Amino acid sequence: MQQLLNLSGWPPQGGAGPFDTRKEAFARSPESVTLRRVDRIVGSRIDLTCMFGKEVVTFRFHASSRGMAENVAEVLRHNSGQNLRDLGMLYIADSE
């Protein structure tokens, strides 16, 4: 088991879609983004829909393997509504 914040690639990268991540408020506090839902897993990538204030932002987390992506997605699905800072404190099972 390891904490999500210790995984390579955490926090996920955001900004796909109409929201501009270069805006100053977002750049200062990307960890305050709130997870709305896990959209899908594509290979070892997890696509996430998040909220920053009232703006919808798509995030992508690139896991080290498909198995790890599935483990991370499972934990994230059970903890939607939390921000990236709090999600980073959660523990993830190591992939097989």
N, C-alpha and C positions, 0 to 999 in steps of 0.2 A: 504494500500500500504506500502511496505517496500523495502529497498534497498537490492539487491542481496547479497552484502557483509555482511549483518546482518543475513542472513539465516544460520542455523546450517548446517555444511558441506561445506560451501564456504570458500576458493576456492575448486573446484573439485580435486579429486585425480587422478594423471596421472601415466603413465608408462606401461600400458598394451600394449603388443606388443614388438617389437625388441629394443625400445629405453630405455636406462638405466637411470632412474631418479636419480641415485646416482652420476652421473657425476657432477663434481664441478660446472660447469657453470649453469646447470639446478637447482641444489640445492640452488644456490644463488638467482635465479630470476624466480621461477616457474610462477609468475604472468605476466611475459612477453610473455608467450605462447599465440599464436593467434588462436582464434576459426575459424576453417574452415567450419564445418557443424555439425548440430545435426543429429546423425545417427538414434536413436530410443529411445523410452521410454519402459522400461520393469518394470511393476509395478510402483514403485516410483523412479526408477533409470533412469537417462538420460545418454546415451552413446554419447560422443562427439569426433569428430576428430579434432585435433588441430595441429598446426605447431610450432616447436621450431627451429628457424633457417630454415634449409632445411629438418629437420627430422619430420616425421609424428608421432604424439603421440596420443594415445587413452586416453581420460579422462572419469571419471565417477563421476556424481554428484548424491548423494543420498538425495532426497527431503523428507519432512516429510509425504507426502501423494501423491497419484496418481494425485489429482487435482492440487497440488502445482507443481508437476513435469511437468504437461501440461502447466501451466502458465509460468514456468521458460523456458521450451523448446520453447514456442511461442516467448518470448522476445529474447532468444538467436538466434533463426532462423532469426529474423529481424535485428540482429546486428552482423552477422558473419563478420570476418575480423578484429574485435577488439581484444585487448589482455584482459587477465583475470582481470587485474587491472581496466581497463576502464569498462568492463562488470559489475564488482562489484558495480559500481556507479549507475547502472540502477535500476529503480523501478519495482517491481513485484506486481501484484494484489494478494491479499490474496485469498486462495482457499476457496471454499464454505464449 
